[in-house]
Amino acid sequence: MPKTRIILDTDPGADDALAILLMLASPEIQLEAITTVHGNVTIDKTTRNALALLEFLDAKNIPAAQGCSLPLVKPPHQPKGEMVHGSSGMGRANLPEPTLKPIETHAVDHLIERFLAEPKELTLFAIGPLTNVALAIRKEPKFAQAVKELVIMGGAIRSGGNVTPLAEFNISEDPHAAHIVFNSGIPITLIPLDATYKCLLTSADIERLNKIDSPIARFVRDVTADYMAFYLKYEGFAGCALHDPLTAATVIAPELLSIEQHYVNVDISGGVSTGKTYADFMKAAKKPANMKVALDVKGREFVDMFLRRVTTFAKQHT
């Protein structure tokens, strides 16, 4: 069976790191490039983390391009995600300084070049703010038609937000970019908090994984340490949600997701609901569906799959 060829736009970030790990551990996926964006931490840190991860996970052949450092219009959240992901973005993991360097091409131009070179052959995964993707759409009119599919981790439909009462972090960090992307005509699958908060990696799962003596198992423990401390402090849960890794389920286990098609947009009005993603469930806007949305998931089954795949990968890379 042919692999799904993916370019990943990301802002690593603990759960971004776990998403990269899961993609590399999944034979159904061929990860072909990474583009970095501001988000969980600053662009210099997200780029450094992406390069360090590729080196640590024995994937030096995958190019990484550095992208946008700021949202399109609004100021970035201050502080950024350090209180969740640690000051470096990698929790308590201490990856060596990478010898890899980003390619010279800016991430926006790299996205345009790659997708126009092979129209409808590559899938784009966006698991951070959508600034790079929105600028690619604006800069090159042919870009949107060239993307086979866009899978986004972002938004909260029926769920509440995690950075404001209404808005999820990735969308809230650059709502104007999300508005451009949502209305671009690209075939989109959205993985919002409605599904991701049902995929809970527990401290017991971390202990189970670390029964094997592996640098990768220890990395998962360390990179999620601050993340789990945040969840315990603010949500009373000894674990963390696998937000970004769940996007991979669209390829490796779509049967676990409950998908509906809806017209979805994002509020950019400037009020209290700015960054809120909303679905027109009652068809009030009389607009056709513009994306698939995962509104439920067999969360424990996904977490177990994640652990199995990471365990296998870790044993192969001791």
C-alpha positions in Angstrom: 0.0 0.0 0.0 1.5 3.4 -0.9 2.6 5.7 1.9 0.9 9.0 2.6 3.6 11.6 1.8 3.5 14.4 4.3 5.0 17.8 4.8 4.6 18.9 8.5 4.2 22.5 9.6 4.9 22.6 13.3 5.9 24.6 16.4 7.7 22.0 18.6 6.4 21.9 21.6 6.1 18.7 23.6 3.1 17.2 21.8 4.5 18.3 18.4 7.6 16.3 19.3 5.4 13.3 20.0 3.6 13.8 16.7 6.9 13.7 14.8 7.9 10.6 16.7 4.6 8.9 15.9 4.9 9.8 12.2 8.4 8.4 12.0 7.2 5.3 13.8 4.3 4.7 11.4 5.0 2.8 8.2 2.0 4.3 6.5 3.6 7.7 6.6 6.5 9.2 4.7 7.5 12.4 6.3 9.3 14.4 3.6 9.9 17.9 5.1 9.3 20.0 8.2 8.5 23.7 8.2 8.6 25.6 11.5 6.4 28.4 12.7 6.1 30.5 15.9 3.7 29.2 18.5 4.5 27.2 21.6 7.8 28.9 21.8 9.7 31.5 19.6 10.7 30.6 16.0 14.3 30.2 16.9 13.4 27.6 19.5 10.8 25.8 17.4 13.4 25.5 14.6 16.1 24.4 16.9 13.8 21.8 18.4 12.7 20.5 15.0 16.4 20.0 14.0 17.4 18.4 17.3 14.4 16.0 17.0 15.3 15.0 13.5 18.9 14.3 14.6 17.9 12.5 17.7 15.3 10.3 15.9 17.8 9.3 13.1 15.9 11.3 10.4 18.7 13.6 9.3 17.6 13.2 5.7 14.4 15.2 6.2 14.9 18.9 5.4 13.6 21.6 7.8 12.8 25.2 6.7 12.3 28.0 9.2 9.2 30.1 8.9 7.2 33.0 10.3 8.1 34.5 13.7 4.9 36.4 14.3 1.1 36.2 13.6 -0.2 38.1 10.6 -2.1 40.8 12.5 -2.4 40.3 16.3 0.4 40.3 18.8 1.6 36.9 19.9 0.4 35.5 23.2 2.6 36.6 26.1 3.9 34.5 27.6 3.9 31.9 24.9 3.7 28.2 25.7 6.6 28.0 28.1 4.4 27.4 31.1 3.1 24.3 29.3 6.1 23.1 27.3 9.0 24.4 29.4 11.3 27.3 28.6 12.9 25.4 25.6 9.6 23.9 24.4 11.0 20.4 25.1 10.0 20.1 28.7 12.8 18.6 30.8 14.3 16.8 27.8 17.8 18.0 27.0 18.6 17.2 23.4 22.1 18.0 22.2 22.5 21.1 20.1 21.8 20.0 16.5 24.5 19.9 13.9 21.7 20.1 11.3 20.9 23.5 9.9 17.6 24.7 8.3 17.6 25.0 4.6 18.1 28.5 3.2 14.6 28.7 1.7 12.0 30.3 3.9 9.2 27.9 5.0 6.5 29.7 3.0 8.5 29.5 -0.2 9.5 25.9 0.5 5.8 25.0 0.9 5.0 26.7 -2.4 7.9 25.0 -4.2 7.1 21.5 -3.0 3.4 21.5 -3.6 3.5 23.2 -7.0 6.2 20.7 -8.1 3.9 17.8 -7.4 0.3 19.0 -7.4 -2.2 16.8 -5.5 0.6 14.4 -4.5 1.5 15.7 -1.0 -0.5 16.1 2.2 0.1 19.0 4.5 -0.2 18.6 8.2 -0.4 21.8 10.2 -0.1 21.4 14.0 0.8 24.9 15.0 -0.5 28.4 14.2 -1.4 28.7 10.5 0.7 31.7 9.6 3.0 29.9 7.1 0.1 28.2 5.4 -1.9 31.4 5.1 1.0 33.3 3.6 1.6 30.5 1.0 -2.0 30.8 0.0 -1.8 34.5 -0.3 1.6 34.6 -2.1 0.9 31.9 -4.7 -2.7 31.6 -6.0 -2.0 28.1 -7.3 -0.9 26.8 -3.9 -4.4 25.9 -2.5 -5.2 23.9 -5.6 -2.0 21.9 -5.4 -2.5 20.6 -1.8 -4.0 17.1 -1.8 -5.3 17.5 1.7 -4.6 19.7 4.8 -4.9 18.1 8.2 -5.1 20.7 11.0 -4.8 20.3 14.8 -6.7 23.3 16.0 -10.0 24.7 17.2 -12.7 23.9 19.6 -16.1 23.3 18.2 -18.4 22.1 21.0 -15.6 22.1 23.4 -14.4 25.1 25.4 -11.1 26.7 24.6 -7.7 26.2 26.2 -6.2 29.6 25.9 -9.4 31.7 26.3 -12.8 30.3 27.4 -13.7 30.0 23.7 -10.5 29.6 21.7 -7.9 26.9 21.2 -4.2 28.0 21.2 -3.2 27.3 17.6 -6.2 29.1 16.1 -6.1 31.9 18.7 -2.4 32.5 18.2 -3.1 33.6 14.6 -6.9 33.7 13.9 -6.5 35.8 10.8 -4.3 33.1 9.2 -6.8 30.5 10.2 -9.6 32.5 8.6 -7.6 32.6 5.3 -6.9 28.8 5.4 -10.4 27.8 6.4 -11.8 29.7 3.4 -9.1 28.7 0.9 -10.9 25.8 -0.8 -8.2 23.3 0.3 -9.7 19.9 1.4 -9.4 20.2 5.2 -9.7 17.7 8.0 -9.8 19.5 11.4 -8.8 17.8 14.6 -10.1 20.0 17.4 -10.0 19.8 21.2 -13.3 18.0 21.1 -11.4 14.9 20.0 -7.9 15.5 21.3 -8.9 15.9 25.0 -10.2 12.3 24.8 -6.6 11.0 24.0 -5.0 11.2 27.4 -1.5 9.9 28.0 -1.2 9.1 31.7 1.7 8.9 34.0 1.1 5.2 34.2 1.5 5.0 30.4 4.9 6.8 30.8 6.0 4.2 33.4 4.8 1.4 31.1 6.8 2.8 28.2 9.9 3.2 30.3 10.0 -0.5 31.2 12.2 -0.7 28.2 15.7 0.8 28.5 15.7 3.3 25.6 16.7 6.9 25.0 13.5 7.4 23.1 11.3 6.1 26.0 13.2 8.4 28.4 12.7 11.3 26.0 9.0 10.8 26.0 9.1 10.8 29.8 11.2 14.0 29.9 9.6 16.0 27.1 6.1 15.5 28.7 7.2 16.2 32.3 6.4 19.9 32.4 3.3 19.3 30.2 2.0 16.8 32.7 2.8 19.1 35.6 0.7 21.8 34.0 -2.2 19.4 33.5 -2.0 18.2 37.1 -1.9 21.8 38.5 -4.7 23.3 36.4 -6.9 20.3 35.4 -6.2 17.8 38.2 -5.2 15.1 35.8 -2.0 13.1 36.1 -1.2 13.0 32.4 -1.5 15.1 29.2 -3.6 15.2 26.0 -2.0 13.9 22.7 -3.3 16.9 20.7 -0.9 16.9 17.8 -0.2 13.2 17.6 -3.9 12.6 17.0 -3.6 14.2 13.5 -1.7 11.0 12.4 -4.9 9.0 13.1 -6.3 10.4 9.9 -3.7 8.2 8.1 -2.9 5.3 10.4 -6.3 4.7 12.1 -9.1 6.7 10.6 -11.6 4.2 12.0 -10.9 5.6 15.5 -12.2 9.0 14.5 -15.9 10.1 14.3 -15.9 12.5 11.3 -18.6 14.9 10.3 -18.7 17.4 7.4 -19.6 21.0 8.3 -19.2 24.6 7.3 -16.6 25.8 9.8 -15.1 29.2 10.2 -13.2 31.3 12.8 -14.2 34.5 14.5 -11.9 37.5 13.7 -14.3 40.2 15.0 -11.9 41.4 17.7 -14.2 40.7 20.6 -14.2 38.1 23.4 -14.8 35.3 20.9 -11.9 36.1 18.6 -10.2 32.9 17.6 -13.3 30.8 18.3 -13.9 28.1 15.7 -17.6 27.4 15.0 -19.5 24.9 13.0 -22.8 25.6 11.4 -24.6 22.5 12.7 -28.1 23.9 11.9 -27.1 25.1 8.4 -28.2 28.6 9.3 -25.6 30.2 7.0 -26.8 28.2 4.0 -23.2 27.5 3.1 -21.8 24.1 1.9 -19.5 22.2 4.2 -15.9 23.3 3.8 -14.1 20.6 5.9 -14.3 17.4 7.8 -14.2 17.7 11.5 -13.3 15.0 14.1 -15.9 15.5 16.9 -15.2 12.3 18.7 -12.5 9.6 19.0 -11.9 6.2 20.6 -9.3 7.9 22.7 -7.9 5.0 24.8 -7.5 2.9 21.6 -5.5 5.7 20.1 -3.2 6.1 23.1 -2.6 2.3 23.2 -1.7 2.5 19.5 0.7 5.4 20.2 2.4 3.5 22.9 2.8 0.3 20.8 4.3 2.2 17.9 6.7 4.2 20.0 7.7 1.1 21.9 8.5 -0.7 18.6 10.4 2.3 17.3 12.3 2.7 20.5 13.4 -0.9 20.4 14.7 -0.4 16.9 16.6 2.7 17.8 18.4 1.8 21.1 
